Amino acid sequence: MLRREVTNNETLCTYSGIGRGRERPDREIAAGQKFTPANDAVVLMAAGGDVPLVDVRIIARGGAESDPSAKAGLATLTAGALRRGAGNRTAAQIEEAVDSLGARLFAYAGPQTIEVSLQFIAKDAAQALDILGDLIARPTFPPDEIKKQLAQAIDGARSVRDNPGSAIGAFFTPFFFGANHPYGHREDETTLAAISRDDLVACHKRLFTGRNMIVAVAGQFDAAAMKPLLSKMLAPLPAGEPYQWTKAAAPHFSEPRLLLVDMSNATQTYFDIAMPGVDHNNPDRVALRLINTLFGGRFTSMLNEALRVSSGLTYGAASRMELDRLPGATYISSYTKTETTEQAIDMALDVLRQLRTKGIDAEMLASVKAYIKGEFPTQELETSQQLVRVIGDLELYDLNADEINQFYQRIDAVTLEQANAVAKKYYTDANLQFCLVGPAAKIKPAVAKYAQRQKVLDVKVPSLATAAQW
């Protein structure tokens, strides 16, 4: 359970973890302290563990959804640029300093955050946080390094078009969400070429402020000693203002659509079959996790059994359920030989219809409950790196510790009737959205039956935003 004791500007918390194979949470995974320094950042500390490692996760709200559509990729470039020079250190000196501590540094952008994380040995906390403080508060954005970074990013965007497995993700995003949705912007050569060093500086200035920041710390450390180090690290950041989340309705489709991305030399077809999904706070998220795992979220799933094990049409088939701040996509994803494109898609659709019409049985539900409860502790609660992910997300998505502490109970509470009702509600076979990458001339006649509204694009089309234009 979560105990709270408020004293001044601090909240002392005890997060209770979940023991493997137990019906109730029965062990304490971390004792946490929440405090707010002068610039109003939110700092979460969870001290504990037997390994002398500390993980720090810094979250700045905004991420890719804050990108202007014509400059998609700005948040990702800003995150990467933090390592290109900060404080008095050059890019090479930053890498050398991190390596000398045996630390692990990451900086990246997601749909709604820019994040910087550092894992280090506990005794090196002062030096490690000094490096981290430079990255988040004093990046220098050296012009030569930024020029090099932009060139590398543009080359990377071009190379995405050379691999059908990568290309489908690039085209799917604008196709499914559309140009006006925060998640519908995808970087390509044109948007990256429009970004300047000044854009990176402005993005950092706007998003890296105290009121826009969450800092999660977990591992083997003394909270009393760690608190002033974290306060010192954050002190140079202005309080600023929190990023104002973009408002957007969930994608809605009145008819099936099919986007065929032509890669004439491909010998396989990659395909996504998508439907509107849910957000991270959806009230049915636990039941959906059970259903999605059964449908396509594990090796012994319905989709993988049909498309890989029984038929041999593919080496893998899965269903993915995006859980972000805004409702994302739920989609079937697989690939097959060009000549079996129609057969594989038909089979995937048949499995989807089986899920909707026949549902799951009691044995399947019992199996997936045991599976998820068995993997949950090692997948999400075992290491300090996992713990900073959990406690940071609770704060980011405005959830409380019951999300973790009562997870087993909520899993057990899902009835067969509820599970099947959720499957039928969210896994629709109406107005599906099809995105395919493969040799158009060979597969277009076979896939015409899936949607009257179709579009063919060359994989080398200059702008990915073309996929959003219907």
N, C-alpha and C positions, 0 to 999 in steps of 0.2 A: 504494500500500500504506500501511498505518498503522505508523509507527514510534513506539515508546514509550521514553522515558527517564525513570525515576522519580528525583526528587531532593527530599528532605524531603517536604513535603505537596503537591508539585506534580507533574503529569504533563505532559511536553511531547509533543505529538502533531503529526504531519504528515498531513493528510487529502489523499489523492490523488483528483482528480476524473476525469471521463470525457470524453475528447475526442470530438467529433462524428465519426461514421463510422469510428472505430477499433475494433479487436477487443479492445484492452486499454487500461486507463487509462494515460494518457501525460502528464498535466500536473497539477501541484500547484495545487489551488484555494485552499488556505489553510493557514497554519501555526498550530496551535492550542495553547493552554495551558489546563490544567485546574487549578483550585486551590479550596481549601476555606477560607473565612474562619472567624473564631472561632465563629460561630453555626451552622456545619456546612452552610451552603448549598453547592450545587455550582455552580461558575462555569466556563463554557466560553468561551474567547476564541479567535477565529479572525481574525487580522489579515491584511489584504491587499486587493488590488483597486486599480483606477485611478481610481475615483470617490470624492471626499472625503466619503463618507457613512458613518454608523455606524448599525447596527440593534441594538437591545437587546430581547430577548424574555424576559420573566419568567413562569415557569410555577409555579403553586401547584397541587399535586395535590389532587384532590377533585372540583371542578366539579359538574355537574348530578347526578351519581350520589350526591353527598353530601346532596342536598336531602331533607328529610323529605317523604314522599308528600303530606301535607296542606299542605305549603308549597313545592310545586314552583315553580321560578323564583327561589328564594332566591339561588343562586349567580350567576345572571344579574343580579339586582338588586344584589348586593354588588359585582360587577365594575363596573357602571355607576355606582354610588354613589361609587367612588373619585375620579371626576372632579367630584363635586358639592361638594368642599371638602377641602383637605388642608393640613396645616401651618398657615401664616398666610395661605393663599390661599383666596379664595372660588372658586366655580365659574367666575365670569366672569374672575377673575384667572388661574386655571389656563389657560383658553382663550387669554387674552391673552398669557401668558408663552410658551405653546407656539407661537402664531402669530408672535410676535416673533422666534423662532428659525427660523422656516420649517420647523418640525418637524411630524411626523405622529404622533398619539397614538391608540392603540386600547386598549380594555379590554372583555373579553367572557368568557363562560363557554362551555366545550364539554362533551361528555359526561363527561370525567374531569379537566378542568383549569379553573382560572380563570387568564386570561392578561392581562398588560399589556405592550404593546410600544410602543417609541418609536424613530422614525427621525429623525436630526438630522445637521447638518453637523459634520464632525469637530472643527473648531476650537471648537465650542460644547459640548464634552463635559461640562465642569464644571457649566455652568448647566443643561444638559439632565438630567443625572443627579441634580442637586439637586431638580428638579421631580419626577422619577420616584421618588426616595427618599421625598418627601412622600406621594405617592400610595400607595405600597405599605406604608409604615410609620406614617404619621401622618394617615390619613383622619379627618375630623371628623364625617362623617355629619350635616350640619346638618339639624335637624328640618324646617324649611320646605322645603328641597330634597328631602328624602326623601319628604315628603308629596306634593310635585309629581311626583317620579319614580314613585311608586306609582300615582298617578292616571293618568299617561301610560301606564304598563305595562298597567293594566287596560283602558284605552281601546284600546290596541294589541291586547290579547288578544281583545277583542270584534270588532275590525275583521278579524281573521283569518277569522272566520266569514262575512264578506261576499264572499270570493273563493274559488272552489272549488279553485284551484291552491294556495292557502295552507291552506285547511281540511283538505285531504287529509293534509298532513304533520302537522297537529295531532292528527287522529284516529288516524292510522296508528300512532304511537308507543305509546300505551297499548293499542291493539288487538293489535298484534303481540307486544309484550314482556310485557304483563300488569302488574297492579298491584304484584306483589311483586318485579319485576326492577328493578335500578338504572336501566336505561334506559327503564322504563315510565312514568316520571313526566313529565307534560307540564303546564306552567303554563297556567292559565286564570283567569277572573275570580275564582273561589272560592278557589283556592290563593294567588293574589296578594293578595287582600283579607285573608288570614290572616297575612300577613307584617308585622312591625313593625320599627321602627328598631332595637330591641334585638336582633332576629334578625340583622340585617345586621352589627351590631357583633360579635356572637358568632361569626358565620361568618368574618368577617375575622380575628378573634383566633385561631380554631382553625386556619385554613388558611394564613395568612401568617406562617409561621415558617421559620427557617433550614433545619431538617431536612426541611421539606416543599417546598423551593423549588429550582428549577433556573433559572439565569440564563445565557442564551446571548447572546454578543456577537460581531458580525462587521462587517467593513468596514475602512476605511482609518484605522488608529490605531496608536500605539506601545503595545505590551503592557505595558512597564514603567511607562509613565505612566498607563495605563488601570486597572491593578490597584488602586492605592490609591483611585482614585475609586469603583470598584465596591465596595471594602471599606467605604468611608465610607457609601455609599448603603445598604448592607445592615446596617451596624452596629446601628441602633436595633431591628432585629427580634430577638426572643428566639429561642433555639435551638428550643424547643418540641419537638413530637413529629411524626413523619411521619404523614400521613393513612393510616389502615389501609384498604387497598383492599377494597371489598365483594366478597364471593364470590357467584357466581351461575352456575347451569348455563345452557347454551345453550338458547334456546327450542326446544321439541319439540311437535309437533302430531300427534295421532293421527287426524285427519280434516280435510278441507277446511272452512274457515269463510269466510263472506262478510259483511262489514259494509257496509251501504248507508247513507250519510249523505245525508239528504234535503235538497236545496236546490231547492225547488219552482220557483223562477224561473230556474234555470240552463238554458242552451241547449246545454251540453256536458256530457259525463261525463268526469271525471278518474278514473283507476284505477291502483292499484298491485297487482301480483301478486307475492307475496313467498314466500320460502323461507328456512330457517335459513342464516346466513352464517358468516363466519370472523372471527378476531381478527387484530390487527396482526402477530402473531408466527407465524401459521400457516405450517408448513413448505412448503406448496404455493402461497404467496402470489405467487411470480414467474409460475408457470404460470397461476394464476388471473388475474393481471393481463393476460396475453396473451389468454386466453379471453374475459374480460369486455370487453376492448376490441373484439374481433371481434364479440361478441354484441350489445353495445349501448353501447359506450364511446366511439365516434367517429361522425362523420357517415356514413361509409360502412360502418356496422355492419349486421349481419343484420336487426336489428329496424327500424332506420330505413329501410333499403332496402325492406323489405316494407310497413311501415305508412305511410311518407311518400312515398318516391320512386315505388314501383310502383303503390300503390293510392290514394294521396292521401287516406287516412283521417285523417291528422293532420299537424300541422306539426313534430312531433318525437316520437320514441320512443327510450327508452334503457334500459339496465340499470345498476343502481348496486350496488356492493359496498362496504358499510360496513366500514372497518378501524379498529376502536377497541380498547381494552384487553380488552374482553369480546367474544365473538362477537356480531355484529350481524345485520343482515338483508341478503340479496341479493334485489333485486326489479326487476321490469319496471315502468316508469313511462311513462304516456302519457295522452292525452286525445283525444276525438273528439266529433263531433256526436251529440246525443242519439239520433237515429234509427239511427246506425251503431255503437252501443255493442257489441252482440253481435258484429257483424262484426269490429270492431277487437280485441276480447278473444280471439275465436276465432283470429284471425290471429297474435296475440302468442303464444298457446299453441302454435300450429302451428310457429312458428319455434323455440320452446323444445324441442319434440319433435324437430325436425330437428337441433338442436344435440346432443341426447342420442343419437339413433339413428344419424345419418349422420356426426356429428362435423365436423371441419374437414379440409381437405386440405393438402398440402405447400405449395402456392402461397399459401394463406391464412396459414399459419404464417410463411412467409418475409416476407410483406407486413407482418404485425403486428409482427414483430421489428424490421424496419427502421423502422417508424413510431414505436414506443416509443423505440428507441435514438436516433432523430433528434430527438424532442422532449424527451428527458430532460434534456440539459444546460440548455436554455433555460427549461424549466419548473421545474427544481429546483436548479440550481447556478449560475445566471448572476449573480444579485444578492446583496447582503448580506442582504436581507430573506428571500430563499429559503434562504440558508445557515443563518441562525439557526433557521429552521423545521427544516431537516434535522438539524443537530447537537443541537438541543433534543429532537427526537423520538427520536434514537438513545439519548439518556440516559433519556428518559421510559419507553421501551419496552424498555430493557435490551438494546439491540442494539449491535453494534460497527461500526466504520467499513467493514468488508467489505460491509455492506449497500449502501454507495455504491461503494466501490472495485472490487468484483467484480460489479457489476450487469450489465455487458455480458456477462461470461463466463457468469453464471447465466441470462441471457436466451438466449444461444447454446446452452447445454447442454440446454434443454428440447427433447425429441424430439417428433415427431408423435404417437407412441404415448402418451407421458406427458401431452401436452396433451389428447388425447381422453379419456384415463382421468380426468383432473381434471374435465373438462367433465361427464362422466357421473356422477362422484361427487358433485359439489357442486350442479349444476344439475338439480334434481329436478322431476318433474311430478306427484309424489304429495303429497297433503295440503297443497296450496297454500293460501295465505291471501290473500283478495281484499278490498281496501278500495276503495270507490267513493264518489264524491261527484257527485250529480246529482239530477234530478227523479225521485224514487222511484216515483211513480205511473206514469210512462212507461217506466221501464227495469226495474222489479222482475220482471215476467213473463219478460223476455228473459234475465235473469241468474240465474234460479232454478236452472238446470241445473248451475251451477258448484259448488254446495255445498248439501247438505241442511241444514246448520246455518247459519242466517242471522239477521241482526239488522238492524233499521232504526232509525236515530236521527235526530231532527231536528237540523239543523246548529246550532240555537240551544240545544241541551240545556245546562243550566247547568254541568255538570261533565264534562270530557273523560274523567275516570276511568270514566264509564259505559261507554265503549268497551272497557274491560278486563273488564267484568262479563259473563261467559258462563256 
